[in-house]
């Protein structure tokens, strides 16, 4: 796990013996919602990918490790590559219907976006 450097921006000086820096803009990961409360969208995209089709799963709310775990499972079931970044799962190729069916069978409420 990657450690984040603590930044003391905006602090000039403190004379308090019990001073403890608290960062108000801390990036805390959200707890992963249960499967039945996730609202996932499955769509196809080919923008900025040199015409290659990518299936995208959006709307996952949870920790980065749970997102990576779901992405790994989907990639294995479809037999293709992909990645999980920025809260989205990118799967190579046009496997929209297969991913839709896999997520539906796992209990996720899934919505198919686009044609």
C-alpha positions as CSV (number, residue, x, y, z in Angstrom):
1,X,0.0,0.0,0.0
2,X,1.3,3.4,-1.0
3,X,1.9,5.9,1.8
4,X,0.8,9.5,1.3
5,X,3.1,12.3,2.3
6,X,1.6,14.5,4.9
7,X,1.6,18.1,3.7
8,X,1.6,21.0,6.1
9,X,0.3,23.6,3.8
10,X,-1.1,26.8,5.4
11,X,0.8,26.1,8.7
12,X,3.2,28.8,9.6
13,X,4.1,28.1,13.2
14,X,2.5,26.7,16.3
15,X,3.7,27.1,19.9
16,X,1.2,24.6,21.4
17,X,2.8,21.6,23.0
18,X,-0.2,19.3,22.1
19,X,-0.6,20.6,18.5
20,X,-1.7,18.0,16.0
21,X,-2.1,18.8,12.3
22,X,-5.5,17.9,10.9
23,X,-5.9,18.0,7.2
24,X,-9.4,19.1,6.3
25,X,-9.1,18.0,2.6
26,X,-8.2,14.4,3.5
27,X,-9.0,11.8,0.8
28,X,-10.8,9.1,2.6
29,X,-12.1,6.1,0.7
30,X,-15.7,5.3,1.0
31,X,-16.9,2.0,2.4
32,X,-18.1,-0.4,-0.2
33,X,-21.8,-0.4,-0.6
34,X,-23.6,-3.8,-0.5
35,X,-24.2,-5.4,-3.9
36,X,-27.9,-4.6,-3.9
37,X,-27.3,-0.9,-3.4
38,X,-24.7,-0.4,-6.1
39,X,-26.1,1.3,-9.3
40,X,-23.9,0.2,-12.1
41,X,-24.0,1.4,-15.7
42,X,-22.5,-0.6,-18.6
43,X,-21.6,1.2,-21.8
44,X,-19.4,1.1,-24.9
45,X,-16.8,3.7,-25.7
46,X,-14.3,4.3,-28.5
47,X,-13.3,7.9,-27.9
48,X,-9.5,8.6,-27.7
49,X,-8.8,5.0,-28.2
50,X,-7.8,4.9,-31.9
51,X,-11.2,3.4,-32.8
52,X,-10.8,0.4,-30.5
53,X,-14.0,-0.5,-28.5
54,X,-13.9,-0.5,-24.7
55,X,-16.7,-1.7,-22.4
56,X,-17.0,0.6,-19.4
57,X,-18.6,-0.2,-16.0
58,X,-19.5,3.1,-14.1
59,X,-21.1,3.9,-10.8
60,X,-19.2,1.6,-8.4
61,X,-19.0,3.1,-4.9
62,X,-16.4,1.6,-2.6
63,X,-12.8,1.0,-1.9
64,X,-10.1,0.8,-4.6
65,X,-9.3,-2.8,-3.6
66,X,-12.9,-3.9,-4.1
67,X,-13.1,-2.1,-7.5
68,X,-9.9,-3.9,-8.5
69,X,-11.3,-7.2,-7.3
70,X,-14.5,-6.8,-9.4
71,X,-12.5,-5.7,-12.4
72,X,-10.2,-8.8,-12.1
73,X,-13.3,-11.1,-11.9
74,X,-14.9,-9.5,-15.0
75,X,-11.6,-9.7,-17.0
76,X,-11.2,-13.4,-16.1
77,X,-14.8,-14.3,-17.0
78,X,-14.6,-12.5,-20.4
79,X,-11.0,-13.6,-21.1
80,X,-9.8,-10.1,-22.0
81,X,-7.6,-7.4,-20.6
82,X,-8.7,-4.2,-18.9
83,X,-8.1,-1.8,-16.0
84,X,-9.8,-0.2,-13.1
85,X,-9.1,3.5,-12.6
86,X,-10.9,6.6,-11.5
87,X,-13.9,4.6,-10.2
88,X,-14.5,2.9,-13.5
89,X,-13.7,-0.5,-14.9
90,X,-12.4,-0.6,-18.5
91,X,-12.7,-3.9,-20.3
92,X,-11.1,-4.3,-23.7
93,X,-13.5,-5.2,-26.5
94,X,-17.3,-5.3,-27.1
95,X,-18.4,-7.5,-24.2
96,X,-21.2,-5.3,-23.0
97,X,-23.9,-8.0,-22.9
98,X,-21.7,-10.6,-21.3
99,X,-20.6,-8.1,-18.5
100,X,-24.3,-7.0,-18.1
101,X,-25.3,-10.7,-17.6
102,X,-22.4,-11.4,-15.2
103,X,-23.2,-8.4,-13.0
104,X,-26.9,-9.2,-13.1
105,X,-26.3,-12.8,-12.0
106,X,-24.1,-11.5,-9.1
107,X,-27.0,-9.4,-7.8
108,X,-25.9,-6.0,-9.0
109,X,-28.7,-3.7,-10.3
110,X,-27.3,-2.9,-13.7
111,X,-28.4,-0.5,-16.4
112,X,-27.3,-0.8,-20.0
113,X,-26.5,2.6,-21.5
114,X,-26.4,3.3,-25.3
115,X,-27.4,1.1,-28.2
